[in-house]
Amino acid sequence: MFTAADVIYAHTRARAIEDTVLVDVSGQVREAGFCIPVALTERVWTECVEWPETEAAIQDESAGYGTSCSLPPSPLEPLPVATPIDTP
């Protein structure tokens, strides 16, 4: 697809986390059922997850993971069997 000559710049996940371009939330989202590494962009973290110090008494950051990190069932999981509805 691409050759080494096509790549202008490459940034690894580890380096992006080190540079704070990404925020690793893998540990926190395990509560929501994720079993793979998860990272958010710095912008998503600050605008959607992080709580300002002025609002710390309202809610702590850990309370937002369940809703912000919930996903629909995996496409590999079977769908529940629907029961037919009797119509007159």
Phi, psi and omega in degrees: 000302177237149173256168179301329180290336180283336184279122178271320182207140178232138182230117179284162178300315181300317180292322179296323176291317178299322181276001182063024172284325175242151175244119180283118180242019183305315181296319183289322186276357174300329178300329181271002176100004178285136178237013176240158179299137181231133176226144177249150173294157181302323180293316178298317179301309185289327184270336187241339186241308185296139179255135177296151178304326182292340181247016183300328181288339183285312182201141176271161185298327185294338182288342183273347186293321182299321181273321183284341184244019178271142182231160173293166180303152179298143177294347179275345179277141179292145177283151177297147180281126179277142176263137181294146178264128178288130177246144181290000000 
